Every structure is written in C-alpha cells, then in structure tokens.
C-alpha cells in the first residue's frame, strides 16, 4: 500500500506540474520575445521592458527602446 501511494505521488509530481516543473514566473522568464526595432529574439526575463502609449514592449537594450520611441513620435 505504501509503495502504491509513494509511486502515485512521484508520478503526479512529474506529470501534474508538481515540484519538478517550473513556476509561472520561470516559464515567462524563459519565453522568447522579439525586439520590434532590431528584430532579435531575447528571453523575456532579460529584456528591457517599456510601457509606451499604454502598451508594453520588450527590447534587447535601452538604445533600441529609445529608437522605437523616436520612431513613434515622428
């Protein structure tokens, strides 16, 4: 009986998103986003995040964020 319960807990932990899976923050941090200026893909957790015009954009650097803001203002 103990073996059955232990085995079931281990399988549920692997498959059901238990202790072996990443948290929601880790998954989002690993998600790739594309810089709208230079078109390079970067992990969301490493990207520069800017709120521009009520919308969130992700950039590879502050320089690309500034270029994007200039393009929007022209």
PyMOL Python script that loads the backbone (N, CA, C, O; Angstrom):
from pymol import cmd

cmd.read_pdbstr("""\
ATOM      1  N   UNK A   1       0.826  -1.197   0.000  1.00  0.00           N
ATOM      2  CA  UNK A   1       0.000   0.000   0.000  1.00  0.00           C
ATOM      3  C   UNK A   1       0.871   1.262   0.000  1.00  0.00           C
ATOM      4  O   UNK A   1       0.628   2.189  -0.774  1.00  0.00           O
ATOM      5  N   UNK A   2       1.882   1.292   0.870  1.00  0.00           N
ATOM      6  CA  UNK A   2       2.781   2.441   0.944  1.00  0.00           C
ATOM      7  C   UNK A   2       3.492   2.661  -0.389  1.00  0.00           C
ATOM      8  O   UNK A   2       3.618   3.795  -0.851  1.00  0.00           O
ATOM      9  N   UNK A   3       3.958   1.573  -1.005  1.00  0.00           N
ATOM     10  CA  UNK A   3       4.629   1.645  -2.300  1.00  0.00           C
ATOM     11  C   UNK A   3       3.708   2.272  -3.342  1.00  0.00           C
ATOM     12  O   UNK A   3       4.143   3.134  -4.105  1.00  0.00           O
ATOM     13  N   UNK A   4       2.453   1.858  -3.386  1.00  0.00           N
ATOM     14  CA  UNK A   4       1.485   2.386  -4.348  1.00  0.00           C
ATOM     15  C   UNK A   4       1.286   3.893  -4.158  1.00  0.00           C
ATOM     16  O   UNK A   4       1.286   4.641  -5.135  1.00  0.00           O
ATOM     17  N   UNK A   5       1.118   4.342  -2.918  1.00  0.00           N
ATOM     18  CA  UNK A   5       0.908   5.762  -2.649  1.00  0.00           C
ATOM     19  C   UNK A   5       2.148   6.591  -3.004  1.00  0.00           C
ATOM     20  O   UNK A   5       2.030   7.677  -3.571  1.00  0.00           O
ATOM     21  N   UNK A   6       3.322   6.080  -2.671  1.00  0.00           N
ATOM     22  CA  UNK A   6       4.561   6.782  -2.985  1.00  0.00           C
ATOM     23  C   UNK A   6       4.763   6.878  -4.494  1.00  0.00           C
ATOM     24  O   UNK A   6       5.117   7.935  -5.017  1.00  0.00           O
ATOM     25  N   UNK A   7       4.536   5.780  -5.179  1.00  0.00           N
ATOM     26  CA  UNK A   7       4.676   5.759  -6.640  1.00  0.00           C
ATOM     27  C   UNK A   7       3.709   6.742  -7.297  1.00  0.00           C
ATOM     28  O   UNK A   7       4.084   7.466  -8.218  1.00  0.00           O
ATOM     29  N   UNK A   8       2.502   6.762  -6.834  1.00  0.00           N
ATOM     30  CA  UNK A   8       1.489   7.659  -7.392  1.00  0.00           C
ATOM     31  C   UNK A   8       1.864   9.129  -7.152  1.00  0.00           C
ATOM     32  O   UNK A   8       1.665   9.967  -8.031  1.00  0.00           O
ATOM     33  N   UNK A   9       2.400   9.444  -5.976  1.00  0.00           N
ATOM     34  CA  UNK A   9       2.822  10.817  -5.667  1.00  0.00           C
ATOM     35  C   UNK A   9       3.974  11.252  -6.562  1.00  0.00           C
ATOM     36  O   UNK A   9       4.012  12.397  -7.011  1.00  0.00           O
ATOM     37  N   UNK A  10       4.909  10.350  -6.824  1.00  0.00           N
ATOM     38  CA  UNK A  10       6.043  10.680  -7.689  1.00  0.00           C
ATOM     39  C   UNK A  10       5.568  10.928  -9.116  1.00  0.00           C
ATOM     40  O   UNK A  10       5.983  11.899  -9.749  1.00  0.00           O
ATOM     41  N   UNK A  11       4.714  10.069  -9.617  1.00  0.00           N
ATOM     42  CA  UNK A  11       4.197  10.244 -10.982  1.00  0.00           C
ATOM     43  C   UNK A  11       3.398  11.533 -11.084  1.00  0.00           C
ATOM     44  O   UNK A  11       3.542  12.266 -12.062  1.00  0.00           O
ATOM     45  N   UNK A  12       2.576  11.820 -10.114  1.00  0.00           N
ATOM     46  CA  UNK A  12       1.786  13.053 -10.138  1.00  0.00           C
ATOM     47  C   UNK A  12       2.701  14.276 -10.090  1.00  0.00           C
ATOM     48  O   UNK A  12       2.414  15.282 -10.739  1.00  0.00           O
ATOM     49  N   UNK A  13       3.786  14.208  -9.340  1.00  0.00           N
ATOM     50  CA  UNK A  13       4.744  15.315  -9.267  1.00  0.00           C
ATOM     51  C   UNK A  13       5.413  15.574 -10.593  1.00  0.00           C
ATOM     52  O   UNK A  13       5.669  16.728 -10.937  1.00  0.00           O
ATOM     53  N   UNK A  14       5.702  14.538 -11.340  1.00  0.00           N
ATOM     54  CA  UNK A  14       6.343  14.692 -12.654  1.00  0.00           C
ATOM     55  C   UNK A  14       5.375  15.194 -13.704  1.00  0.00           C
ATOM     56  O   UNK A  14       5.689  16.120 -14.451  1.00  0.00           O
ATOM     57  N   UNK A  15       4.210  14.594 -13.765  1.00  0.00           N
ATOM     58  CA  UNK A  15       3.256  14.884 -14.823  1.00  0.00           C
ATOM     59  C   UNK A  15       2.368  16.073 -14.499  1.00  0.00           C
ATOM     60  O   UNK A  15       2.059  16.865 -15.389  1.00  0.00           O
ATOM     61  N   UNK A  16       1.961  16.214 -13.281  1.00  0.00           N
ATOM     62  CA  UNK A  16       0.962  17.202 -12.928  1.00  0.00           C
ATOM     63  C   UNK A  16       1.482  18.586 -12.618  1.00  0.00           C
ATOM     64  O   UNK A  16       0.749  19.411 -12.073  1.00  0.00           O
ATOM     65  N   UNK A  17       2.716  18.860 -12.948  1.00  0.00           N
ATOM     66  CA  UNK A  17       3.235  20.191 -12.684  1.00  0.00           C
ATOM     67  C   UNK A  17       3.598  20.409 -11.240  1.00  0.00           C
ATOM     68  O   UNK A  17       3.496  21.526 -10.732  1.00  0.00           O
ATOM     69  N   UNK A  18       4.020  19.356 -10.573  1.00  0.00           N
ATOM     70  CA  UNK A  18       4.387  19.451  -9.171  1.00  0.00           C
ATOM     71  C   UNK A  18       5.755  20.066  -8.985  1.00  0.00           C
ATOM     72  O   UNK A  18       6.118  21.035  -9.652  1.00  0.00           O
ATOM     73  N   UNK A  19       6.516  19.479  -8.057  1.00  0.00           N
ATOM     74  CA  UNK A  19       7.794  20.057  -7.676  1.00  0.00           C
ATOM     75  C   UNK A  19       8.828  20.045  -8.794  1.00  0.00           C
ATOM     76  O   UNK A  19       9.816  20.774  -8.707  1.00  0.00           O
ATOM     77  N   UNK A  20       8.640  19.249  -9.838  1.00  0.00           N
ATOM     78  CA  UNK A  20       9.636  19.148 -10.894  1.00  0.00           C
ATOM     79  C   UNK A  20       9.436  20.168 -12.006  1.00  0.00           C
ATOM     80  O   UNK A  20      10.341  20.382 -12.812  1.00  0.00           O
ATOM     81  N   UNK A  21       8.297  20.786 -12.065  1.00  0.00           N
ATOM     82  CA  UNK A  21       8.058  21.749 -13.133  1.00  0.00           C
ATOM     83  C   UNK A  21       8.394  23.154 -12.654  1.00  0.00           C
ATOM     84  O   UNK A  21       8.431  23.415 -11.451  1.00  0.00           O
ATOM     85  N   UNK A  22       8.640  24.060 -13.602  1.00  0.00           N
ATOM     86  CA  UNK A  22       8.961  25.438 -13.258  1.00  0.00           C
ATOM     87  C   UNK A  22       7.737  26.206 -12.826  1.00  0.00           C
ATOM     88  O   UNK A  22       6.611  25.830 -13.152  1.00  0.00           O
ATOM     89  N   UNK A  23       7.951  27.270 -12.099  1.00  0.00           N
ATOM     90  CA  UNK A  23       6.835  28.119 -11.703  1.00  0.00           C
ATOM     91  C   UNK A  23       6.430  28.982 -12.878  1.00  0.00           C
ATOM     92  O   UNK A  23       7.127  29.029 -13.891  1.00  0.00           O
ATOM     93  N   UNK A  24       5.312  29.660 -12.747  1.00  0.00           N
ATOM     94  CA  UNK A  24       4.821  30.520 -13.816  1.00  0.00           C
ATOM     95  C   UNK A  24       5.839  31.614 -14.155  1.00  0.00           C
ATOM     96  O   UNK A  24       6.027  31.935 -15.328  1.00  0.00           O
ATOM     97  N   UNK A  25       6.492  32.186 -13.147  1.00  0.00           N
ATOM     98  CA  UNK A  25       7.486  33.228 -13.387  1.00  0.00           C
ATOM     99  C   UNK A  25       8.683  32.693 -14.160  1.00  0.00           C
ATOM    100  O   UNK A  25       9.208  33.380 -15.036  1.00  0.00           O
ATOM    101  N   UNK A  26       9.122  31.482 -13.849  1.00  0.00           N
ATOM    102  CA  UNK A  26      10.251  30.902 -14.560  1.00  0.00           C
ATOM    103  C   UNK A  26       9.888  30.647 -16.013  1.00  0.00           C
ATOM    104  O   UNK A  26      10.703  30.890 -16.903  1.00  0.00           O
ATOM    105  N   UNK A  27       8.693  30.167 -16.266  1.00  0.00           N
ATOM    106  CA  UNK A  27       8.262  29.898 -17.632  1.00  0.00           C
ATOM    107  C   UNK A  27       8.186  31.198 -18.409  1.00  0.00           C
ATOM    108  O   UNK A  27       8.655  31.252 -19.546  1.00  0.00           O
ATOM    109  N   UNK A  28       7.612  32.246 -17.838  1.00  0.00           N
ATOM    110  CA  UNK A  28       7.535  33.522 -18.535  1.00  0.00           C
ATOM    111  C   UNK A  28       8.909  34.124 -18.760  1.00  0.00           C
ATOM    112  O   UNK A  28       9.141  34.758 -19.789  1.00  0.00           O
ATOM    113  N   UNK A  29       9.813  33.944 -17.831  1.00  0.00           N
ATOM    114  CA  UNK A  29      11.157  34.472 -17.978  1.00  0.00           C
ATOM    115  C   UNK A  29      11.924  33.799 -19.107  1.00  0.00           C
ATOM    116  O   UNK A  29      12.833  34.397 -19.684  1.00  0.00           O
ATOM    117  N   UNK A  30      11.565  32.564 -19.422  1.00  0.00           N
ATOM    118  CA  UNK A  30      12.226  31.830 -20.490  1.00  0.00           C
ATOM    119  C   UNK A  30      11.550  32.016 -21.840  1.00  0.00           C
ATOM    120  O   UNK A  30      12.105  31.624 -22.867  1.00  0.00           O
ATOM    121  N   UNK A  31      10.368  32.606 -21.854  1.00  0.00           N
ATOM    122  CA  UNK A  31       9.649  32.819 -23.102  1.00  0.00           C
ATOM    123  C   UNK A  31      10.416  33.818 -23.957  1.00  0.00           C
ATOM    124  O   UNK A  31      10.893  34.832 -23.448  1.00  0.00           O
ATOM    125  N   UNK A  32      10.539  33.541 -25.241  1.00  0.00           N
ATOM    126  CA  UNK A  32      11.272  34.425 -26.139  1.00  0.00           C
ATOM    127  C   UNK A  32      10.349  35.514 -26.670  1.00  0.00           C
ATOM    128  O   UNK A  32       9.207  35.247 -27.044  1.00  0.00           O
ATOM    129  N   UNK A  33      10.859  36.752 -26.699  1.00  0.00           N
ATOM    130  CA  UNK A  33      10.139  37.891 -27.257  1.00  0.00           C
ATOM    131  C   UNK A  33      11.023  38.536 -28.316  1.00  0.00           C
ATOM    132  O   UNK A  33      12.247  38.416 -28.270  1.00  0.00           O
ATOM    133  N   UNK A  34      10.398  39.218 -29.266  1.00  0.00           N
ATOM    134  CA  UNK A  34      11.151  39.839 -30.352  1.00  0.00           C
ATOM    135  C   UNK A  34      11.212  41.344 -30.177  1.00  0.00           C
ATOM    136  O   UNK A  34      10.192  41.994 -29.950  1.00  0.00           O
ATOM    137  N   UNK A  35      12.407  41.890 -30.283  1.00  0.00           N
ATOM    138  CA  UNK A  35      12.619  43.332 -30.233  1.00  0.00           C
ATOM    139  C   UNK A  35      12.007  43.929 -31.501  1.00  0.00           C
ATOM    140  O   UNK A  35      12.343  43.487 -32.600  1.00  0.00           O
ATOM    141  N   UNK A  36      11.114  44.927 -31.381  1.00  0.00           N
ATOM    142  CA  UNK A  36      10.471  45.492 -32.564  1.00  0.00           C
ATOM    143  C   UNK A  36      11.397  46.351 -33.429  1.00  0.00           C
ATOM    144  O   UNK A  36      11.034  46.690 -34.556  1.00  0.00           O
ATOM    145  N   UNK A  37      12.569  46.707 -32.935  1.00  0.00           N
ATOM    146  CA  UNK A  37      13.484  47.547 -33.699  1.00  0.00           C
ATOM    147  C   UNK A  37      14.470  46.693 -34.498  1.00  0.00           C
ATOM    148  O   UNK A  37      14.498  46.755 -35.727  1.00  0.00           O
ATOM    149  N   UNK A  38      15.267  45.904 -33.802  1.00  0.00           N
ATOM    150  CA  UNK A  38      16.316  45.127 -34.483  1.00  0.00           C
ATOM    151  C   UNK A  38      15.887  43.698 -34.790  1.00  0.00           C
ATOM    152  O   UNK A  38      16.636  42.952 -35.419  1.00  0.00           O
ATOM    153  N   UNK A  39      14.698  43.310 -34.356  1.00  0.00           N
ATOM    154  CA  UNK A  39      14.092  42.007 -34.649  1.00  0.00           C
ATOM    155  C   UNK A  39      14.819  40.817 -34.049  1.00  0.00           C
ATOM    156  O   UNK A  39      14.596  39.689 -34.489  1.00  0.00           O
ATOM    157  N   UNK A  40      15.675  41.023 -33.068  1.00  0.00           N
ATOM    158  CA  UNK A  40      16.374  39.927 -32.411  1.00  0.00           C
ATOM    159  C   UNK A  40      15.452  39.330 -31.344  1.00  0.00           C
ATOM    160  O   UNK A  40      14.666  40.049 -30.727  1.00  0.00           O
ATOM    161  N   UNK A  41      15.551  38.017 -31.129  1.00  0.00           N
ATOM    162  CA  UNK A  41      14.774  37.344 -30.095  1.00  0.00           C
ATOM    163  C   UNK A  41      15.606  37.264 -28.822  1.00  0.00           C
ATOM    164  O   UNK A  41      16.793  36.943 -28.860  1.00  0.00           O
ATOM    165  N   UNK A  42      14.967  37.560 -27.696  1.00  0.00           N
ATOM    166  CA  UNK A  42      15.632  37.549 -26.397  1.00  0.00           C
ATOM    167  C   UNK A  42      14.701  36.923 -25.363  1.00  0.00           C
ATOM    168  O   UNK A  42      13.482  36.989 -25.521  1.00  0.00           O
ATOM    169  N   UNK A  43      15.249  36.315 -24.305  1.00  0.00           N
ATOM    170  CA  UNK A  43      14.386  35.797 -23.235  1.00  0.00           C
ATOM    171  C   UNK A  43      13.645  36.950 -22.551  1.00  0.00           C
ATOM    172  O   UNK A  43      14.236  37.989 -22.259  1.00  0.00           O
ATOM    173  N   UNK A  44      12.387  36.764 -22.308  1.00  0.00           N
ATOM    174  CA  UNK A  44      11.560  37.809 -21.722  1.00  0.00           C
ATOM    175  C   UNK A  44      12.125  38.320 -20.401  1.00  0.00           C
ATOM    176  O   UNK A  44      12.024  39.510 -20.102  1.00  0.00           O
ATOM    177  N   UNK A  45      12.710  37.440 -19.618  1.00  0.00           N
ATOM    178  CA  UNK A  45      13.276  37.824 -18.331  1.00  0.00           C
ATOM    179  C   UNK A  45      14.482  38.739 -18.457  1.00  0.00           C
ATOM    180  O   UNK A  45      14.779  39.496 -17.532  1.00  0.00           O
ATOM    181  N   UNK A  46      15.181  38.684 -19.582  1.00  0.00           N
ATOM    182  CA  UNK A  46      16.366  39.517 -19.802  1.00  0.00           C
ATOM    183  C   UNK A  46      16.068  40.785 -20.580  1.00  0.00           C
ATOM    184  O   UNK A  46      16.933  41.654 -20.688  1.00  0.00           O
ATOM    185  N   UNK A  47      14.875  40.910 -21.118  1.00  0.00           N
ATOM    186  CA  UNK A  47      14.526  42.040 -21.978  1.00  0.00           C
ATOM    187  C   UNK A  47      14.304  43.323 -21.185  1.00  0.00           C
ATOM    188  O   UNK A  47      13.952  43.300 -20.006  1.00  0.00           O
ATOM    189  N   UNK A  48      14.521  44.442 -21.871  1.00  0.00           N
ATOM    190  CA  UNK A  48      14.201  45.760 -21.317  1.00  0.00           C
ATOM    191  C   UNK A  48      12.718  45.985 -21.593  1.00  0.00           C
ATOM    192  O   UNK A  48      12.279  45.958 -22.742  1.00  0.00           O
ATOM    193  N   UNK A  49      11.955  46.207 -20.533  1.00  0.00           N
ATOM    194  CA  UNK A  49      10.501  46.356 -20.654  1.00  0.00           C
ATOM    195  C   UNK A  49      10.147  47.831 -20.578  1.00  0.00           C
ATOM    196  O   UNK A  49      10.570  48.534 -19.660  1.00  0.00           O
ATOM    197  N   UNK A  50       9.364  48.299 -21.552  1.00  0.00           N
ATOM    198  CA  UNK A  50       8.940  49.701 -21.585  1.00  0.00           C
ATOM    199  C   UNK A  50       7.438  49.785 -21.851  1.00  0.00           C
ATOM    200  O   UNK A  50       6.894  49.066 -22.688  1.00  0.00           O
ATOM    201  N   UNK A  51       6.788  50.682 -21.115  1.00  0.00           N
ATOM    202  CA  UNK A  51       5.375  50.996 -21.351  1.00  0.00           C
ATOM    203  C   UNK A  51       5.338  52.229 -22.246  1.00  0.00           C
ATOM    204  O   UNK A  51       5.759  53.311 -21.835  1.00  0.00           O
ATOM    205  N   UNK A  52       4.839  52.068 -23.460  1.00  0.00           N
ATOM    206  CA  UNK A  52       4.782  53.178 -24.413  1.00  0.00           C
ATOM    207  C   UNK A  52       3.372  53.244 -24.971  1.00  0.00           C
ATOM    208  O   UNK A  52       2.890  52.283 -25.571  1.00  0.00           O
ATOM    209  N   UNK A  53       2.714  54.372 -24.775  1.00  0.00           N
ATOM    210  CA  UNK A  53       1.362  54.543 -25.281  1.00  0.00           C
ATOM    211  C   UNK A  53       0.368  53.547 -24.713  1.00  0.00           C
ATOM    212  O   UNK A  53      -0.575  53.151 -25.398  1.00  0.00           O
ATOM    213  N   UNK A  54       0.569  53.138 -23.469  1.00  0.00           N
ATOM    214  CA  UNK A  54      -0.346  52.207 -22.827  1.00  0.00           C
ATOM    215  C   UNK A  54      -0.117  50.754 -23.213  1.00  0.00           C
ATOM    216  O   UNK A  54      -0.887  49.885 -22.805  1.00  0.00           O
ATOM    217  N   UNK A  55       0.917  50.473 -23.987  1.00  0.00           N
ATOM    218  CA  UNK A  55       1.221  49.112 -24.398  1.00  0.00           C
ATOM    219  C   UNK A  55       2.633  48.745 -23.939  1.00  0.00           C
ATOM    220  O   UNK A  55       3.524  49.594 -23.915  1.00  0.00           O
ATOM    221  N   UNK A  56       2.830  47.495 -23.580  1.00  0.00           N
ATOM    222  CA  UNK A  56       4.130  47.018 -23.115  1.00  0.00           C
ATOM    223  C   UNK A  56       4.928  46.465 -24.292  1.00  0.00           C
ATOM    224  O   UNK A  56       4.432  45.651 -25.071  1.00  0.00           O
ATOM    225  N   UNK A  57       6.171  46.922 -24.404  1.00  0.00           N
ATOM    226  CA  UNK A  57       7.096  46.448 -25.432  1.00  0.00           C
ATOM    227  C   UNK A  57       8.346  45.910 -24.756  1.00  0.00           C
ATOM    228  O   UNK A  57       8.706  46.341 -23.661  1.00  0.00           O
ATOM    229  N   UNK A  58       9.001  44.967 -25.417  1.00  0.00           N
ATOM    230  CA  UNK A  58      10.228  44.374 -24.901  1.00  0.00           C
ATOM    231  C   UNK A  58      11.349  44.623 -25.900  1.00  0.00           C
ATOM    232  O   UNK A  58      11.177  44.434 -27.104  1.00  0.00           O
ATOM    233  N   UNK A  59      12.511  45.052 -25.379  1.00  0.00           N
ATOM    234  CA  UNK A  59      13.650  45.407 -26.218  1.00  0.00           C
ATOM    235  C   UNK A  59      14.899  44.679 -25.742  1.00  0.00           C
ATOM    236  O   UNK A  59      14.981  44.240 -24.595  1.00  0.00           O
ATOM    237  N   UNK A  60      15.881  44.558 -26.653  1.00  0.00           N
ATOM    238  CA  UNK A  60      17.145  43.926 -26.282  1.00  0.00           C
ATOM    239  C   UNK A  60      18.028  44.894 -25.506  1.00  0.00           C
ATOM    240  O   UNK A  60      18.912  44.461 -24.767  1.00  0.00           O
ATOM    241  N   UNK A  61      17.801  46.221 -25.662  1.00  0.00           N
ATOM    242  CA  UNK A  61      18.623  47.216 -24.974  1.00  0.00           C
ATOM    243  C   UNK A  61      17.850  48.525 -24.828  1.00  0.00           C
ATOM    244  O   UNK A  61      16.815  48.721 -25.465  1.00  0.00           O
ATOM    245  N   UNK A  62      18.362  49.412 -23.985  1.00  0.00           N
ATOM    246  CA  UNK A  62      17.752  50.736 -23.823  1.00  0.00           C
ATOM    247  C   UNK A  62      17.876  51.539 -25.114  1.00  0.00           C
ATOM    248  O   UNK A  62      17.000  52.344 -25.430  1.00  0.00           O
ATOM    249  N   UNK A  63      18.957  51.324 -25.860  1.00  0.00           N
ATOM    250  CA  UNK A  63      19.151  52.022 -27.133  1.00  0.00           C
ATOM    251  C   UNK A  63      18.026  51.715 -28.112  1.00  0.00           C
ATOM    252  O   UNK A  63      17.513  52.624 -28.765  1.00  0.00           O
ATOM    253  N   UNK A  64      17.638  50.455 -28.224  1.00  0.00           N
ATOM    254  CA  UNK A  64      16.533  50.088 -29.112  1.00  0.00           C
ATOM    255  C   UNK A  64      15.211  50.686 -28.617  1.00  0.00           C
ATOM    256  O   UNK A  64      14.361  51.068 -29.421  1.00  0.00           O
ATOM    257  N   UNK A  65      15.046  50.765 -27.316  1.00  0.00           N
ATOM    258  CA  UNK A  65      13.824  51.363 -26.762  1.00  0.00           C
ATOM    259  C   UNK A  65      13.751  52.838 -27.130  1.00  0.00           C
ATOM    260  O   UNK A  65      12.678  53.330 -27.478  1.00  0.00           O
ATOM    261  N   UNK A  66      14.874  53.558 -27.060  1.00  0.00           N
ATOM    262  CA  UNK A  66      14.901  54.979 -27.417  1.00  0.00           C
ATOM    263  C   UNK A  66      14.636  55.172 -28.911  1.00  0.00           C
ATOM    264  O   UNK A  66      13.902  56.082 -29.296  1.00  0.00           O
ATOM    265  N   UNK A  67      15.224  54.329 -29.749  1.00  0.00           N
ATOM    266  CA  UNK A  67      14.978  54.400 -31.195  1.00  0.00           C
ATOM    267  C   UNK A  67      13.502  54.188 -31.496  1.00  0.00           C
ATOM    268  O   UNK A  67      12.930  54.890 -32.331  1.00  0.00           O
ATOM    269  N   UNK A  68      12.888  53.234 -30.829  1.00  0.00           N
ATOM    270  CA  UNK A  68      11.474  52.938 -31.025  1.00  0.00           C
ATOM    271  C   UNK A  68      10.598  54.137 -30.630  1.00  0.00           C
ATOM    272  O   UNK A  68       9.660  54.492 -31.343  1.00  0.00           O
ATOM    273  N   UNK A  69      10.915  54.747 -29.500  1.00  0.00           N
ATOM    274  CA  UNK A  69      10.144  55.915 -29.062  1.00  0.00           C
ATOM    275  C   UNK A  69      10.288  57.057 -30.061  1.00  0.00           C
ATOM    276  O   UNK A  69       9.313  57.760 -30.329  1.00  0.00           O
ATOM    277  N   UNK A  70      11.474  57.256 -30.614  1.00  0.00           N
ATOM    278  CA  UNK A  70      11.681  58.295 -31.633  1.00  0.00           C
ATOM    279  C   UNK A  70      10.851  57.996 -32.876  1.00  0.00           C
ATOM    280  O   UNK A  70      10.246  58.901 -33.451  1.00  0.00           O
ATOM    281  N   UNK A  71      10.820  56.729 -33.294  1.00  0.00           N
ATOM    282  CA  UNK A  71      10.053  56.346 -34.472  1.00  0.00           C
ATOM    283  C   UNK A  71       8.557  56.595 -34.268  1.00  0.00           C
ATOM    284  O   UNK A  71       7.867  56.989 -35.208  1.00  0.00           O
ATOM    285  N   UNK A  72       8.058  56.374 -33.078  1.00  0.00           N
ATOM    286  CA  UNK A  72       6.648  56.591 -32.795  1.00  0.00           C
ATOM    287  C   UNK A  72       6.297  58.077 -32.787  1.00  0.00           C
ATOM    288  O   UNK A  72       5.194  58.460 -33.176  1.00  0.00           O
ATOM    289  N   UNK A  73       7.227  58.903 -32.348  1.00  0.00           N
ATOM    290  CA  UNK A  73       6.943  60.343 -32.254  1.00  0.00           C
ATOM    291  C   UNK A  73       7.027  61.033 -33.614  1.00  0.00           C
ATOM    292  O   UNK A  73       6.524  62.147 -33.759  1.00  0.00           O
ATOM    293  N   UNK A  74       7.642  60.410 -34.608  1.00  0.00           N
ATOM    294  CA  UNK A  74       7.754  61.017 -35.960  1.00  0.00           C
ATOM    295  C   UNK A  74       6.543  60.751 -36.792  1.00  0.00           C
ATOM    296  O   UNK A  74       6.476  61.186 -37.941  1.00  0.00           O
TER     297      UNK A  74
END
""", "prot")
cmd.dss("prot")
cmd.show_as("cartoon", "prot")
cmd.util.cbc("prot")
cmd.orient("prot")
